[in-house]
């Protein structure tokens, strides 16, 4: 049975968690709205970190909505994602997307990431 938990062990919380992903990203999956940088980790599950800059998404309510949807999408798809540290960076046009479109868009990105990770040996 899939584990749908999203506790602190599933998150990148500190700068020292984010830095290796930014410095040595192994896989990159991108679209006009989002960029996913990933690096294999030594755990048995993936971890997620979010970078939703005020410069790209002006309103706090919109930033919170985007973060909430990304976290929920990750939580539902994490069983299919290999043990990676993932940093999601938002780009300018993401706040114009509605919730359903953003969910579909993220599902495609998770599939692309899974294909890339399974194709390339870690």
C-alpha positions in Angstrom: 0.0 0.0 0.0 1.3 3.5 -0.9 2.4 5.8 1.9 0.7 9.2 1.4 2.3 10.9 4.4 4.1 14.2 4.1 5.8 14.7 7.4 9.1 16.6 8.0 11.2 13.6 6.8 9.7 14.2 3.3 10.7 17.9 3.1 13.9 19.8 2.4 13.9 22.3 5.3 17.3 23.8 5.7 19.7 25.6 3.3 22.2 22.7 3.7 19.4 20.4 2.2 18.8 22.7 -0.8 22.4 23.5 -1.6 23.5 20.1 -3.0 20.5 20.0 -5.3 21.2 23.5 -6.6 24.9 22.8 -7.0 24.8 19.3 -8.5 21.4 18.7 -10.0 21.4 15.4 -11.8 17.9 15.6 -13.4 16.1 18.7 -14.6 12.5 18.7 -15.7 11.1 22.0 -16.8 8.1 23.8 -18.3 7.2 27.4 -18.8 5.7 27.6 -15.3 8.0 25.3 -13.2 11.5 23.9 -13.0 12.3 20.8 -11.0 15.9 20.2 -10.0 16.7 16.8 -8.5 19.6 14.9 -7.0 19.5 11.3 -5.7 19.5 10.9 -1.9 20.5 8.1 0.4 17.0 7.7 1.9 14.3 5.3 0.9 11.9 8.1 -0.1 11.9 11.3 -2.1 12.0 14.7 -0.4 10.5 18.0 -1.6 11.7 21.6 -1.3 9.8 24.6 -2.7 11.2 28.0 -4.0 8.2 30.2 -4.8 9.8 33.7 -5.1 7.8 36.8 -4.4 9.4 38.2 -7.5 7.5 35.6 -9.6 4.3 35.3 -7.6 3.4 38.6 -6.1 0.4 37.9 -3.9 1.0 35.9 -0.7 -2.4 34.1 -1.2 -1.3 33.0 -4.7 2.1 31.8 -3.4 0.4 29.8 -0.6 -2.1 28.3 -3.1 0.8 27.3 -5.5 2.8 25.7 -2.6 -0.3 23.9 -1.3 -1.1 22.4 -4.7 2.6 21.4 -5.3 2.8 19.7 -1.9 -0.5 17.9 -2.4 0.5 16.7 -5.9 3.9 15.5 -4.5 2.1 13.7 -1.6 -0.1 11.8 -4.0 2.7 10.9 -6.4 5.6 10.2 -4.1 5.1 6.4 -4.2 6.1 6.5 -7.9 9.1 8.8 -7.5 12.5 7.3 -6.7 14.6 8.4 -3.8 15.4 11.9 -4.9 15.8 15.4 -3.3 13.5 17.6 -5.5 13.5 21.4 -5.5 10.6 23.0 -7.3 11.1 26.5 -8.6 8.2 28.6 -9.7 8.3 30.9 -12.7 6.4 34.0 -13.6 3.2 32.6 -15.3 2.4 30.0 -12.6 0.0 32.2 -10.7 -2.3 32.5 -13.8 -3.0 28.8 -13.7 -6.1 27.5 -12.0 -5.9 24.6 -9.6 -7.1 21.8 -11.9 -4.6 22.9 -14.6 -1.8 23.1 -12.2 -2.6 19.6 -10.8 -2.5 18.1 -14.4 0.7 20.0 -15.2 2.4 18.7 -12.1 1.3 15.1 -12.9 3.0 15.3 -16.2 6.2 16.7 -14.7 6.2 13.9 -12.1 5.9 11.3 -14.9 8.7 13.0 -16.8 10.9 13.0 -13.7 10.1 9.3 -13.0 11.0 8.4 -16.6 14.3 10.3 -16.5 15.3 8.8 -13.1 14.5 5.2 -14.2 16.3 5.7 -17.5 19.6 7.0 -16.0 21.3 4.9 -13.4 21.8 6.6 -10.0 
